[in-house]
Amino acid sequence: MKTIPQPHNRMNVLSLLRHILPFVLPYRRLVVLTLTLTLVGSLLAQVNAVVLDRAVDAINALIQTNFTWTQATRILLLISAILLGKELVAAIVTFFQRYFGERMRIFVSRDMSLKVVERMLTFRMAFFTQEENETGKLQSRIDQGVRSMSNTVNNFFIEILPLFTSALLALVLMFLANVYVGLVALFIVPIYFYVTHLQALKMKGGRRSIFASHQAVSQSILSIIESISVIKSFNREGIEADRQADIQCTMTEQQLSTRQQSYMWSGLKSFLEQIGTVLIIILTAYLVLTDYPGMSIGKIMYHVMLFANVSAPIRQLHRIYDDMNDALIYAEGFFGILHATEEVEHSGAYHPETIRGDFELTHVDFAYSNGTQALTDVSMHIRAGKITALVGLSGAGKSTVVNLLDKFYQPQHGTIKLDGADLDKWDTTWLREHIGLVLQKNHIFAGTIEENIRYGNPHATREQVEEAARKAYIYDQIVALPQGFAASALQLSGGQQQRIAIARMFLKNPPIIFLDEPTASLDAIATEQIKASIDAIKQGRTVIIISHNIGQIIDADDIYVLQQGRVVQAGSPEEVYRQGGIYKEIFDASARSMNADKIAHTLSEG
Ligand code: ADP
């Protein structure tokens, strides 16, 4: 079950708004427009109260006299015209206010997403492999962050600001009409605030557990889909269904209890609001009955309506409070990513015209951020223009070496030099421009085959793309597809995808190439086809190959054998084999697992 981010002490409403401000500032004009409309809207919100006050008094005065229907009709027409006219203007004002508020939310949301992604792309590799940044977690942090932050902007301009301005205005009008009435309203407001605050506090736990249950439900459905073949093969459908029922039951109980609480609180708040209204009516009626100066029967209506405006935001307060709370929770995670300056990738300025590809590792120690010691006292010389194979069991540290050479991580001790210069001093972009990396999988993007190959060099011509495909021995298979180079690359087989990745590298044409188990997940035919493309690309370049395939290893010029993060053997393939040790064990075991004797026998028979 995913953990829910907890609000951080440092983030409060003020600092949240301060963090959001830079994203709103570019839209100053929209802000000013919205604020003006808010003021107009708040003024309009008081019109009903004023009109009804006057209307009641006017009609009251009329019925005391010997009135004519013409007089009465004139008054009624005037009231209707003002009320309808006001409603029309208010509708237009509200429309633009909402539209501008929403525009702002959409723009802010776009800018935040863009900014955070741009920022994240500059982060070092270690950031992405931290546990709290695993794919799903990072994505939901960004998603929730952007959503709740932009909702805050929207809430502020569409809900909070108009409601509170109107409430404040209504309160001022109440004071102007009568100090006592104003005081009663002013006295009731903090009570509402307090009750809402209590409600939010009491219901916070419920909201959190429902949120967690929702995540648990979706997670468990995902895990059923992922493991369906295991569930079925072990006949464990019943157990899974029971587990699902448990989670659902917990969630149902939580939802019911939260709803119950929520209805109770709204009942209490309505009752309190009604007490306020009753107090206002009694007080005003008393003042009217005692002939208090300026009081007339119309004032009862006037005060009640103004009071409704004062208490309107309080009815919404609970929701606003919840949204704000969410924003506070997610802001920390979101701005944590945006302001993580320590995560930005380091780059030097060294930028030589040509790169030979001679790597020298001296006494390198490296541990990942979770503490796994991946390399200990590793010294290696990767010769320029030669093929170096890294051999070892899984977890020996082979990929880690490649990660360090690509500057994805920095070693804690020891030095790594490329062409005599410290890797640290190298311009990272320039370095990577000259390194080609082919991994076991996960390097094909959604898109056409052509787009995927062109990733190696966005400025390549179509002819160059085709030439690269030819060199990677994949051209014929591409043109045989109905859509050719425009076909989706994801529909290709693993072996074909791998050759697309190699074609991409031909297009990039780097002097240094790292191949990290490029054929590990492929069948024999695909492996053989890829061997041909790899042999083609190796020519005249510095190549490091990590492979379990002895056929690929014995082609190397140099071999380094790693065991638990240490170099235990080094030399040419023949030398290393003669030394015995782990290399001979791996080599012999591979040959035995392939049943090499029988294969040789079968081949000779054939
Ligand atoms: P190999 O390529 O030889 O299979 P690796 O270099 O991938 O080995 O891994 C060396 C050790 O480092 C292993 O114990 C592995 O679990 C650990 N390791 C690899 N990548 C990470 C990572 N991103 N975070 C933490 N530990 C890692």
Boltz pocket constraint, residues with backbone or C-beta under 6 A from the ligand:
constraints:
  - pocket:
      binder: B
      contacts: [[A, 129], [A, 368], [A, 369], [A, 370], [A, 372], [A, 373], [A, 374], [A, 392], [A, 393], [A, 394], [A, 395], [A, 396], [A, 397], [A, 398], [A, 399], [A, 400], [A, 401]]
      max_distance: 6.0
